[in-house]
Amino acid sequence: MSMTDPIADMLTRIRNATMVRHDRTDIPASRMKLEIAKLLKQEGYIRTFKVLEEGPQGVLRVYLKYSETGEPVIHGLARVSKPGRRVYRGVDELQKVRNGLGVALISTNAGVVTDDQARRLRVGGEVLCEIW
């Protein structure tokens, strides 16, 4: 089974793990997923992450975050741009996610950034996913 969309796989693993209230989830590592994990941490959606030197490409271990009442901090994750249908947006076309309650992650030539950072940097790019 070849992985056609590793980012969708990452989002699904996080989504599944939060649904069953796991403390953490392991994802095959890649540079792109590492960038996504950094932003998830920076935006407060996960506690932390670390890269384990395991297997051919290493493992990205993501520690999930819950509120004091045990509710997952991540309410939803959606893949926007897919291998079969890439979605690109110019800086002026970037819309707020859930009226500003969520964050879009955008792959730009300045790296992977949040939609807010993309507006500040005045860059557009491929809309990878939305988190809320």
Phi and psi in radians as a Rosetta constraint file:
Dihedral C 1 N 2 CA 2 C 2 CIRCULARHARMONIC -1.525 0.35
Dihedral N 2 CA 2 C 2 N 3 CIRCULARHARMONIC 2.597 0.35
Dihedral C 2 N 3 CA 3 C 3 CIRCULARHARMONIC -1.584 0.35
Dihedral N 3 CA 3 C 3 N 4 CIRCULARHARMONIC 1.882 0.35
Dihedral C 3 N 4 CA 4 C 4 CIRCULARHARMONIC -1.459 0.35
Dihedral N 4 CA 4 C 4 N 5 CIRCULARHARMONIC -0.453 0.35
Dihedral C 4 N 5 CA 5 C 5 CIRCULARHARMONIC -2.432 0.35
Dihedral N 5 CA 5 C 5 N 6 CIRCULARHARMONIC 1.469 0.35
Dihedral C 5 N 6 CA 6 C 6 CIRCULARHARMONIC -1.070 0.35
Dihedral N 6 CA 6 C 6 N 7 CIRCULARHARMONIC -0.518 0.35
Dihedral C 6 N 7 CA 7 C 7 CIRCULARHARMONIC -1.247 0.35
Dihedral N 7 CA 7 C 7 N 8 CIRCULARHARMONIC -0.731 0.35
Dihedral C 7 N 8 CA 8 C 8 CIRCULARHARMONIC -1.061 0.35
Dihedral N 8 CA 8 C 8 N 9 CIRCULARHARMONIC -0.668 0.35
Dihedral C 8 N 9 CA 9 C 9 CIRCULARHARMONIC -1.079 0.35
Dihedral N 9 CA 9 C 9 N 10 CIRCULARHARMONIC -0.761 0.35
Dihedral C 9 N 10 CA 10 C 10 CIRCULARHARMONIC -1.058 0.35
Dihedral N 10 CA 10 C 10 N 11 CIRCULARHARMONIC -0.821 0.35
Dihedral C 10 N 11 CA 11 C 11 CIRCULARHARMONIC -1.089 0.35
Dihedral N 11 CA 11 C 11 N 12 CIRCULARHARMONIC -0.713 0.35
Dihedral C 11 N 12 CA 12 C 12 CIRCULARHARMONIC -1.126 0.35
Dihedral N 12 CA 12 C 12 N 13 CIRCULARHARMONIC -0.726 0.35
Dihedral C 12 N 13 CA 13 C 13 CIRCULARHARMONIC -1.091 0.35
Dihedral N 13 CA 13 C 13 N 14 CIRCULARHARMONIC -0.721 0.35
Dihedral C 13 N 14 CA 14 C 14 CIRCULARHARMONIC -1.170 0.35
Dihedral N 14 CA 14 C 14 N 15 CIRCULARHARMONIC -0.781 0.35
Dihedral C 14 N 15 CA 15 C 15 CIRCULARHARMONIC -1.020 0.35
Dihedral N 15 CA 15 C 15 N 16 CIRCULARHARMONIC -0.849 0.35
Dihedral C 15 N 16 CA 16 C 16 CIRCULARHARMONIC -1.103 0.35
Dihedral N 16 CA 16 C 16 N 17 CIRCULARHARMONIC -0.741 0.35
Dihedral C 16 N 17 CA 17 C 17 CIRCULARHARMONIC -1.146 0.35
Dihedral N 17 CA 17 C 17 N 18 CIRCULARHARMONIC -0.688 0.35
Dihedral C 17 N 18 CA 18 C 18 CIRCULARHARMONIC -1.213 0.35
Dihedral N 18 CA 18 C 18 N 19 CIRCULARHARMONIC -0.584 0.35
Dihedral C 18 N 19 CA 19 C 19 CIRCULARHARMONIC -1.099 0.35
Dihedral N 19 CA 19 C 19 N 20 CIRCULARHARMONIC -0.623 0.35
Dihedral C 19 N 20 CA 20 C 20 CIRCULARHARMONIC -1.766 0.35
Dihedral N 20 CA 20 C 20 N 21 CIRCULARHARMONIC 0.264 0.35
Dihedral C 20 N 21 CA 21 C 21 CIRCULARHARMONIC 1.042 0.35
Dihedral N 21 CA 21 C 21 N 22 CIRCULARHARMONIC 0.638 0.35
Dihedral C 21 N 22 CA 22 C 22 CIRCULARHARMONIC -1.228 0.35
Dihedral N 22 CA 22 C 22 N 23 CIRCULARHARMONIC 2.690 0.35
Dihedral C 22 N 23 CA 23 C 23 CIRCULARHARMONIC -1.324 0.35
Dihedral N 23 CA 23 C 23 N 24 CIRCULARHARMONIC -0.548 0.35
Dihedral C 23 N 24 CA 24 C 24 CIRCULARHARMONIC -2.734 0.35
Dihedral N 24 CA 24 C 24 N 25 CIRCULARHARMONIC 2.916 0.35
Dihedral C 24 N 25 CA 25 C 25 CIRCULARHARMONIC -2.492 0.35
Dihedral N 25 CA 25 C 25 N 26 CIRCULARHARMONIC 2.577 0.35
Dihedral C 25 N 26 CA 26 C 26 CIRCULARHARMONIC -1.842 0.35
Dihedral N 26 CA 26 C 26 N 27 CIRCULARHARMONIC 2.394 0.35
Dihedral C 26 N 27 CA 27 C 27 CIRCULARHARMONIC -2.350 0.35
Dihedral N 27 CA 27 C 27 N 28 CIRCULARHARMONIC 2.386 0.35
Dihedral C 27 N 28 CA 28 C 28 CIRCULARHARMONIC -0.985 0.35
Dihedral N 28 CA 28 C 28 N 29 CIRCULARHARMONIC 2.301 0.35
Dihedral C 28 N 29 CA 29 C 29 CIRCULARHARMONIC -1.373 0.35
Dihedral N 29 CA 29 C 29 N 30 CIRCULARHARMONIC 2.628 0.35
Dihedral C 29 N 30 CA 30 C 30 CIRCULARHARMONIC -2.733 0.35
Dihedral N 30 CA 30 C 30 N 31 CIRCULARHARMONIC 2.863 0.35
Dihedral C 30 N 31 CA 31 C 31 CIRCULARHARMONIC -1.081 0.35
Dihedral N 31 CA 31 C 31 N 32 CIRCULARHARMONIC -0.745 0.35
Dihedral C 31 N 32 CA 32 C 32 CIRCULARHARMONIC -1.084 0.35
Dihedral N 32 CA 32 C 32 N 33 CIRCULARHARMONIC -0.771 0.35
Dihedral C 32 N 33 CA 33 C 33 CIRCULARHARMONIC -1.161 0.35
Dihedral N 33 CA 33 C 33 N 34 CIRCULARHARMONIC -0.589 0.35
Dihedral C 33 N 34 CA 34 C 34 CIRCULARHARMONIC -1.098 0.35
Dihedral N 34 CA 34 C 34 N 35 CIRCULARHARMONIC -0.753 0.35
Dihedral C 34 N 35 CA 35 C 35 CIRCULARHARMONIC -1.076 0.35
Dihedral N 35 CA 35 C 35 N 36 CIRCULARHARMONIC -0.741 0.35
Dihedral C 35 N 36 CA 36 C 36 CIRCULARHARMONIC -1.100 0.35
Dihedral N 36 CA 36 C 36 N 37 CIRCULARHARMONIC -0.773 0.35
Dihedral C 36 N 37 CA 37 C 37 CIRCULARHARMONIC -1.071 0.35
Dihedral N 37 CA 37 C 37 N 38 CIRCULARHARMONIC -0.697 0.35
Dihedral C 37 N 38 CA 38 C 38 CIRCULARHARMONIC -1.033 0.35
Dihedral N 38 CA 38 C 38 N 39 CIRCULARHARMONIC -0.759 0.35
Dihedral C 38 N 39 CA 39 C 39 CIRCULARHARMONIC -1.211 0.35
Dihedral N 39 CA 39 C 39 N 40 CIRCULARHARMONIC -0.670 0.35
Dihedral C 39 N 40 CA 40 C 40 CIRCULARHARMONIC -1.067 0.35
Dihedral N 40 CA 40 C 40 N 41 CIRCULARHARMONIC -0.675 0.35
Dihedral C 40 N 41 CA 41 C 41 CIRCULARHARMONIC -1.222 0.35
Dihedral N 41 CA 41 C 41 N 42 CIRCULARHARMONIC -0.825 0.35
Dihedral C 41 N 42 CA 42 C 42 CIRCULARHARMONIC -1.010 0.35
Dihedral N 42 CA 42 C 42 N 43 CIRCULARHARMONIC -0.651 0.35
Dihedral C 42 N 43 CA 43 C 43 CIRCULARHARMONIC -1.508 0.35
Dihedral N 43 CA 43 C 43 N 44 CIRCULARHARMONIC -0.011 0.35
Dihedral C 43 N 44 CA 44 C 44 CIRCULARHARMONIC 1.457 0.35
Dihedral N 44 CA 44 C 44 N 45 CIRCULARHARMONIC 0.303 0.35
Dihedral C 44 N 45 CA 45 C 45 CIRCULARHARMONIC -1.520 0.35
Dihedral N 45 CA 45 C 45 N 46 CIRCULARHARMONIC -0.394 0.35
Dihedral C 45 N 46 CA 46 C 46 CIRCULARHARMONIC -2.294 0.35
Dihedral N 46 CA 46 C 46 N 47 CIRCULARHARMONIC 2.772 0.35
Dihedral C 46 N 47 CA 47 C 47 CIRCULARHARMONIC -1.238 0.35
Dihedral N 47 CA 47 C 47 N 48 CIRCULARHARMONIC -0.962 0.35
Dihedral C 47 N 48 CA 48 C 48 CIRCULARHARMONIC -2.910 0.35
Dihedral N 48 CA 48 C 48 N 49 CIRCULARHARMONIC -3.075 0.35
Dihedral C 48 N 49 CA 49 C 49 CIRCULARHARMONIC -2.690 0.35
Dihedral N 49 CA 49 C 49 N 50 CIRCULARHARMONIC 2.770 0.35
Dihedral C 49 N 50 CA 50 C 50 CIRCULARHARMONIC -2.586 0.35
Dihedral N 50 CA 50 C 50 N 51 CIRCULARHARMONIC 2.743 0.35
Dihedral C 50 N 51 CA 51 C 51 CIRCULARHARMONIC -1.798 0.35
Dihedral N 51 CA 51 C 51 N 52 CIRCULARHARMONIC 2.188 0.35
Dihedral C 51 N 52 CA 52 C 52 CIRCULARHARMONIC -1.807 0.35
Dihedral N 52 CA 52 C 52 N 53 CIRCULARHARMONIC 2.362 0.35
Dihedral C 52 N 53 CA 53 C 53 CIRCULARHARMONIC -1.409 0.35
Dihedral N 53 CA 53 C 53 N 54 CIRCULARHARMONIC 1.440 0.35
Dihedral C 53 N 54 CA 54 C 54 CIRCULARHARMONIC -2.318 0.35
Dihedral N 54 CA 54 C 54 N 55 CIRCULARHARMONIC 2.478 0.35
Dihedral C 54 N 55 CA 55 C 55 CIRCULARHARMONIC 1.166 0.35
Dihedral N 55 CA 55 C 55 N 56 CIRCULARHARMONIC -2.965 0.35
Dihedral C 55 N 56 CA 56 C 56 CIRCULARHARMONIC -1.179 0.35
Dihedral N 56 CA 56 C 56 N 57 CIRCULARHARMONIC -0.550 0.35
Dihedral C 56 N 57 CA 57 C 57 CIRCULARHARMONIC -2.173 0.35
Dihedral N 57 CA 57 C 57 N 58 CIRCULARHARMONIC 0.080 0.35
Dihedral C 57 N 58 CA 58 C 58 CIRCULARHARMONIC 1.453 0.35
Dihedral N 58 CA 58 C 58 N 59 CIRCULARHARMONIC 2.901 0.35
Dihedral C 58 N 59 CA 59 C 59 CIRCULARHARMONIC -2.183 0.35
Dihedral N 59 CA 59 C 59 N 60 CIRCULARHARMONIC 2.321 0.35
Dihedral C 59 N 60 CA 60 C 60 CIRCULARHARMONIC -1.667 0.35
Dihedral N 60 CA 60 C 60 N 61 CIRCULARHARMONIC 1.968 0.35
Dihedral C 60 N 61 CA 61 C 61 CIRCULARHARMONIC -1.732 0.35
Dihedral N 61 CA 61 C 61 N 62 CIRCULARHARMONIC 2.054 0.35
Dihedral C 61 N 62 CA 62 C 62 CIRCULARHARMONIC -1.847 0.35
Dihedral N 62 CA 62 C 62 N 63 CIRCULARHARMONIC 2.165 0.35
Dihedral C 62 N 63 CA 63 C 63 CIRCULARHARMONIC -1.646 0.35
Dihedral N 63 CA 63 C 63 N 64 CIRCULARHARMONIC 2.049 0.35
Dihedral C 63 N 64 CA 64 C 64 CIRCULARHARMONIC -1.379 0.35
Dihedral N 64 CA 64 C 64 N 65 CIRCULARHARMONIC 2.760 0.35
Dihedral C 64 N 65 CA 65 C 65 CIRCULARHARMONIC -2.100 0.35
Dihedral N 65 CA 65 C 65 N 66 CIRCULARHARMONIC 2.376 0.35
Dihedral C 65 N 66 CA 66 C 66 CIRCULARHARMONIC -2.270 0.35
Dihedral N 66 CA 66 C 66 N 67 CIRCULARHARMONIC 2.709 0.35
Dihedral C 66 N 67 CA 67 C 67 CIRCULARHARMONIC -1.315 0.35
Dihedral N 67 CA 67 C 67 N 68 CIRCULARHARMONIC 3.056 0.35
Dihedral C 67 N 68 CA 68 C 68 CIRCULARHARMONIC -1.068 0.35
Dihedral N 68 CA 68 C 68 N 69 CIRCULARHARMONIC -0.482 0.35
Dihedral C 68 N 69 CA 69 C 69 CIRCULARHARMONIC -1.494 0.35
Dihedral N 69 CA 69 C 69 N 70 CIRCULARHARMONIC 0.040 0.35
Dihedral C 69 N 70 CA 70 C 70 CIRCULARHARMONIC 1.530 0.35
Dihedral N 70 CA 70 C 70 N 71 CIRCULARHARMONIC 0.117 0.35
Dihedral C 70 N 71 CA 71 C 71 CIRCULARHARMONIC -1.360 0.35
Dihedral N 71 CA 71 C 71 N 72 CIRCULARHARMONIC 2.426 0.35
Dihedral C 71 N 72 CA 72 C 72 CIRCULARHARMONIC -1.101 0.35
Dihedral N 72 CA 72 C 72 N 73 CIRCULARHARMONIC 2.470 0.35
Dihedral C 72 N 73 CA 73 C 73 CIRCULARHARMONIC -1.222 0.35
Dihedral N 73 CA 73 C 73 N 74 CIRCULARHARMONIC -0.593 0.35
Dihedral C 73 N 74 CA 74 C 74 CIRCULARHARMONIC -1.502 0.35
Dihedral N 74 CA 74 C 74 N 75 CIRCULARHARMONIC 2.060 0.35
Dihedral C 74 N 75 CA 75 C 75 CIRCULARHARMONIC -1.621 0.35
Dihedral N 75 CA 75 C 75 N 76 CIRCULARHARMONIC -0.493 0.35
Dihedral C 75 N 76 CA 76 C 76 CIRCULARHARMONIC -2.814 0.35
Dihedral N 76 CA 76 C 76 N 77 CIRCULARHARMONIC 2.621 0.35
Dihedral C 76 N 77 CA 77 C 77 CIRCULARHARMONIC -2.337 0.35
Dihedral N 77 CA 77 C 77 N 78 CIRCULARHARMONIC 2.285 0.35
Dihedral C 77 N 78 CA 78 C 78 CIRCULARHARMONIC -2.352 0.35
Dihedral N 78 CA 78 C 78 N 79 CIRCULARHARMONIC 2.284 0.35
Dihedral C 78 N 79 CA 79 C 79 CIRCULARHARMONIC -1.380 0.35
Dihedral N 79 CA 79 C 79 N 80 CIRCULARHARMONIC 2.252 0.35
Dihedral C 79 N 80 CA 80 C 80 CIRCULARHARMONIC -1.728 0.35
Dihedral N 80 CA 80 C 80 N 81 CIRCULARHARMONIC -1.065 0.35
Dihedral C 80 N 81 CA 81 C 81 CIRCULARHARMONIC -1.507 0.35
Dihedral N 81 CA 81 C 81 N 82 CIRCULARHARMONIC 2.241 0.35
Dihedral C 81 N 82 CA 82 C 82 CIRCULARHARMONIC -2.093 0.35
Dihedral N 82 CA 82 C 82 N 83 CIRCULARHARMONIC 2.816 0.35
Dihedral C 82 N 83 CA 83 C 83 CIRCULARHARMONIC -0.972 0.35
Dihedral N 83 CA 83 C 83 N 84 CIRCULARHARMONIC -0.606 0.35
Dihedral C 83 N 84 CA 84 C 84 CIRCULARHARMONIC -1.430 0.35
Dihedral N 84 CA 84 C 84 N 85 CIRCULARHARMONIC -0.332 0.35
Dihedral C 84 N 85 CA 85 C 85 CIRCULARHARMONIC -2.613 0.35
Dihedral N 85 CA 85 C 85 N 86 CIRCULARHARMONIC 1.608 0.35
Dihedral C 85 N 86 CA 86 C 86 CIRCULARHARMONIC -1.300 0.35
Dihedral N 86 CA 86 C 86 N 87 CIRCULARHARMONIC 2.475 0.35
Dihedral C 86 N 87 CA 87 C 87 CIRCULARHARMONIC -2.087 0.35
Dihedral N 87 CA 87 C 87 N 88 CIRCULARHARMONIC 2.019 0.35
Dihedral C 87 N 88 CA 88 C 88 CIRCULARHARMONIC -1.996 0.35
Dihedral N 88 CA 88 C 88 N 89 CIRCULARHARMONIC 2.509 0.35
Dihedral C 88 N 89 CA 89 C 89 CIRCULARHARMONIC -2.346 0.35
Dihedral N 89 CA 89 C 89 N 90 CIRCULARHARMONIC 2.377 0.35
Dihedral C 89 N 90 CA 90 C 90 CIRCULARHARMONIC -1.289 0.35
Dihedral N 90 CA 90 C 90 N 91 CIRCULARHARMONIC 2.874 0.35
Dihedral C 90 N 91 CA 91 C 91 CIRCULARHARMONIC -1.013 0.35
Dihedral N 91 CA 91 C 91 N 92 CIRCULARHARMONIC -0.592 0.35
Dihedral C 91 N 92 CA 92 C 92 CIRCULARHARMONIC -1.402 0.35
Dihedral N 92 CA 92 C 92 N 93 CIRCULARHARMONIC -0.152 0.35
Dihedral C 92 N 93 CA 93 C 93 CIRCULARHARMONIC -1.735 0.35
Dihedral N 93 CA 93 C 93 N 94 CIRCULARHARMONIC -0.016 0.35
Dihedral C 93 N 94 CA 94 C 94 CIRCULARHARMONIC -1.288 0.35
Dihedral N 94 CA 94 C 94 N 95 CIRCULARHARMONIC 2.096 0.35
Dihedral C 94 N 95 CA 95 C 95 CIRCULARHARMONIC -1.715 0.35
Dihedral N 95 CA 95 C 95 N 96 CIRCULARHARMONIC 2.719 0.35
Dihedral C 95 N 96 CA 96 C 96 CIRCULARHARMONIC -1.206 0.35
Dihedral N 96 CA 96 C 96 N 97 CIRCULARHARMONIC 2.524 0.35
Dihedral C 96 N 97 CA 97 C 97 CIRCULARHARMONIC -1.602 0.35
Dihedral N 97 CA 97 C 97 N 98 CIRCULARHARMONIC 2.185 0.35
Dihedral C 97 N 98 CA 98 C 98 CIRCULARHARMONIC 0.842 0.35
Dihedral N 98 CA 98 C 98 N 99 CIRCULARHARMONIC 0.871 0.35
Dihedral C 98 N 99 CA 99 C 99 CIRCULARHARMONIC 0.951 0.35
Dihedral N 99 CA 99 C 99 N 100 CIRCULARHARMONIC 0.659 0.35
Dihedral C 99 N 100 CA 100 C 100 CIRCULARHARMONIC 1.549 0.35
Dihedral N 100 CA 100 C 100 N 101 CIRCULARHARMONIC -0.050 0.35
Dihedral C 100 N 101 CA 101 C 101 CIRCULARHARMONIC -1.381 0.35
Dihedral N 101 CA 101 C 101 N 102 CIRCULARHARMONIC -0.371 0.35
Dihedral C 101 N 102 CA 102 C 102 CIRCULARHARMONIC -2.008 0.35
Dihedral N 102 CA 102 C 102 N 103 CIRCULARHARMONIC -3.103 0.35
Dihedral C 102 N 103 CA 103 C 103 CIRCULARHARMONIC -2.339 0.35
Dihedral N 103 CA 103 C 103 N 104 CIRCULARHARMONIC 2.413 0.35
Dihedral C 103 N 104 CA 104 C 104 CIRCULARHARMONIC -1.793 0.35
Dihedral N 104 CA 104 C 104 N 105 CIRCULARHARMONIC 2.432 0.35
Dihedral C 104 N 105 CA 105 C 105 CIRCULARHARMONIC -1.784 0.35
Dihedral N 105 CA 105 C 105 N 106 CIRCULARHARMONIC 2.240 0.35
Dihedral C 105 N 106 CA 106 C 106 CIRCULARHARMONIC -2.150 0.35
Dihedral N 106 CA 106 C 106 N 107 CIRCULARHARMONIC 2.271 0.35
Dihedral C 106 N 107 CA 107 C 107 CIRCULARHARMONIC -1.542 0.35
Dihedral N 107 CA 107 C 107 N 108 CIRCULARHARMONIC 1.949 0.35
Dihedral C 107 N 108 CA 108 C 108 CIRCULARHARMONIC -2.060 0.35
Dihedral N 108 CA 108 C 108 N 109 CIRCULARHARMONIC 3.078 0.35
Dihedral C 108 N 109 CA 109 C 109 CIRCULARHARMONIC -1.297 0.35
Dihedral N 109 CA 109 C 109 N 110 CIRCULARHARMONIC -0.081 0.35
Dihedral C 109 N 110 CA 110 C 110 CIRCULARHARMONIC -1.731 0.35
Dihedral N 110 CA 110 C 110 N 111 CIRCULARHARMONIC 0.277 0.35
Dihedral C 110 N 111 CA 111 C 111 CIRCULARHARMONIC 1.714 0.35
Dihedral N 111 CA 111 C 111 N 112 CIRCULARHARMONIC -3.032 0.35
Dihedral C 111 N 112 CA 112 C 112 CIRCULARHARMONIC -1.490 0.35
Dihedral N 112 CA 112 C 112 N 113 CIRCULARHARMONIC 2.180 0.35
Dihedral C 112 N 113 CA 113 C 113 CIRCULARHARMONIC -2.345 0.35
Dihedral N 113 CA 113 C 113 N 114 CIRCULARHARMONIC 2.891 0.35
Dihedral C 113 N 114 CA 114 C 114 CIRCULARHARMONIC -1.378 0.35
Dihedral N 114 CA 114 C 114 N 115 CIRCULARHARMONIC 2.879 0.35
Dihedral C 114 N 115 CA 115 C 115 CIRCULARHARMONIC -1.064 0.35
Dihedral N 115 CA 115 C 115 N 116 CIRCULARHARMONIC -0.625 0.35
Dihedral C 115 N 116 CA 116 C 116 CIRCULARHARMONIC -1.103 0.35
Dihedral N 116 CA 116 C 116 N 117 CIRCULARHARMONIC -0.794 0.35
Dihedral C 116 N 117 CA 117 C 117 CIRCULARHARMONIC -1.105 0.35
Dihedral N 117 CA 117 C 117 N 118 CIRCULARHARMONIC -0.691 0.35
Dihedral C 117 N 118 CA 118 C 118 CIRCULARHARMONIC -1.075 0.35
Dihedral N 118 CA 118 C 118 N 119 CIRCULARHARMONIC -0.715 0.35
Dihedral C 118 N 119 CA 119 C 119 CIRCULARHARMONIC -1.125 0.35
Dihedral N 119 CA 119 C 119 N 120 CIRCULARHARMONIC -0.761 0.35
Dihedral C 119 N 120 CA 120 C 120 CIRCULARHARMONIC -1.086 0.35
Dihedral N 120 CA 120 C 120 N 121 CIRCULARHARMONIC -0.723 0.35
Dihedral C 120 N 121 CA 121 C 121 CIRCULARHARMONIC -1.392 0.35
Dihedral N 121 CA 121 C 121 N 122 CIRCULARHARMONIC -0.148 0.35
Dihedral C 121 N 122 CA 122 C 122 CIRCULARHARMONIC 1.023 0.35
Dihedral N 122 CA 122 C 122 N 123 CIRCULARHARMONIC 0.795 0.35
Dihedral C 122 N 123 CA 123 C 123 CIRCULARHARMONIC -2.223 0.35
Dihedral N 123 CA 123 C 123 N 124 CIRCULARHARMONIC 2.587 0.35
Dihedral C 123 N 124 CA 124 C 124 CIRCULARHARMONIC -1.887 0.35
Dihedral N 124 CA 124 C 124 N 125 CIRCULARHARMONIC -3.037 0.35
Dihedral C 124 N 125 CA 125 C 125 CIRCULARHARMONIC 2.925 0.35
Dihedral N 125 CA 125 C 125 N 126 CIRCULARHARMONIC -2.794 0.35
Dihedral C 125 N 126 CA 126 C 126 CIRCULARHARMONIC -1.489 0.35
Dihedral N 126 CA 126 C 126 N 127 CIRCULARHARMONIC 2.185 0.35
Dihedral C 126 N 127 CA 127 C 127 CIRCULARHARMONIC -1.406 0.35
Dihedral N 127 CA 127 C 127 N 128 CIRCULARHARMONIC 1.796 0.35
Dihedral C 127 N 128 CA 128 C 128 CIRCULARHARMONIC -1.253 0.35
Dihedral N 128 CA 128 C 128 N 129 CIRCULARHARMONIC -0.925 0.35
Dihedral C 128 N 129 CA 129 C 129 CIRCULARHARMONIC -2.842 0.35
Dihedral N 129 CA 129 C 129 N 130 CIRCULARHARMONIC 2.969 0.35
Dihedral C 129 N 130 CA 130 C 130 CIRCULARHARMONIC -2.173 0.35
Dihedral N 130 CA 130 C 130 N 131 CIRCULARHARMONIC 2.481 0.35
Dihedral C 130 N 131 CA 131 C 131 CIRCULARHARMONIC -2.247 0.35
Dihedral N 131 CA 131 C 131 N 132 CIRCULARHARMONIC 2.397 0.35
